[in-house]
Amino acid sequence: MPGADRKARAWRPRNRESGVAAIEVALLAGVFLLFVFGVIEIARMMYIVNTLQESTRRAAAAASLVSHRDTGALDRIRQQAVFRDSPGNLIFGAPVTDRNIRIDYLALASRGGSAPVLSPIPTASLPTCPRENRRICLLNPHAANCIRFVRVRVCENNEEDACHPVEYLSMMPFLALPVGLPRATTITMVESLGSQPEGTPCL
């Protein structure tokens, strides 16, 4: 039927154009969604970076007021630093958890007449209690075990000596960003450090 052939030939170009348009729309939609997800990921990363700095600032201020031997209080400080009342992830900030908040104690130590420098105090060398720390610092403010500063950082593992950055975990696996989060280090002077009255025994 000649009329039917003419109609079929007339529809073919339109079908081809429709197929090309569908492919173009799919490609553009894919690029657009990738752009939107990328913006979300970058915004989330900026939120985590800014929040970590605030977390270490809060933790350092709180740790300067409690005893370095009070593990329960220090655990609560770590949890509050990630805006929680119990162990877990930073809100909207996984994989950062309260266990990534590392609290160290620093001395302003001077050796052999050299200029004093900030030095981490090993756990084994920490004073037995805040009252003992006060006594040590009064005798020699530059002693290697006189706690003068509190340092808080965000580390991959708060049990190791080295502070490795926490790897950023993307919400979208197809947008993996192989970058480490900042350590967001905050150092503050100790205040009361949970100071004990004179005569209180060191436990």
Helices and strands as residue ranges (DSSP letters): H 2-63, H 71-81, G 98-100, E 101-109, E 117-120, G 123-125, H 130-139, E 149-154, G 173-175, E 186-189
